[in-house]
Amino acid sequence: MMRVRDKNILFQKIISPILLSRQREKVEAELETFLSLLALELELKQSFEIALTHAATHSPREVRNLILPALARYEKQGMNIHASLQKTNEKIKSREWLRVLALLSHLHAHGTTNEGINGLRSVAKEFRLRQQAQTKAYSSILAMLSLVFIGVSAIVPA
């Protein structure tokens, strides 16, 4: 029979990293949509905070659940926007998310220039290309596994 201590160790060592990895993958998959929406809002000459709020509100769930609480901390608690956004990385610990946060901090500090908006678009394009490459790799693995299954089923009759 498992003791409570053993269950806590099991959760901390095995289950928690798996859940964190899945959440990180979901967030990274949604970054392209978020960055594209933010670039569009900024091109419409919205202020940074309003553009960030609109982009987060219309983004997929995982990114929305990271950005909106950070904006609430910024507005209600008077926390610095940079510190508030950096705090979101404590939950997912993603290098790609840190890249996006650095870009957002730069845009907030230096203003939303055309170069900054183009930077958003290029990072969004990079994320899109990475997703396409991952999809192709996944589909090729599935094709190979199906061929292996067909080969094995032809050699070993049922």
C-alpha positions, 0 to 999 in steps of 0.5 A: 500500500502506498503511503501519502509521502510516496504518492507526493514523491510520485507526483513531484518526480513523474507526473508533475514534469509530464503535465508541465511539459504538456502545458509548455507544448500547448503554449508554444503551439499557440504563440504564433496566433498570439503574436500575429494578433498582437502585430495586427493590433499594433499596426492599428495604432493601439496602445501597447496595453490595449493591443496586448489585452485584445490579442490575449483575449482573442488568443487560444486558451493557454496563452490567454490564461497566462497573459490576462492574469499578468495584465490584471496584476499590472493594472490592479496591483500596480506591478511593472508590466515586465515583472508581471509578464516574467512571472508567467514563465514560472508556471511553464518554464519555456525558452520560447515563451521567454523569447516572446516575453523579451520581445514584448518587454522591448516593445513596451520599453521602446515603443511600437515601431514598424521594426518591432511589429516586423519583429513580431511577425518574423518570430510568429513566422518562425513559430509557424514554420517550426510547427509545420516541421513538427507536423511533417515529422510526426506524419512521417513517423506515423507512415513508417509505423504503419508500414512496419505494422503492414510488414509484420502482419504480412510476415506473422499471420494471425 
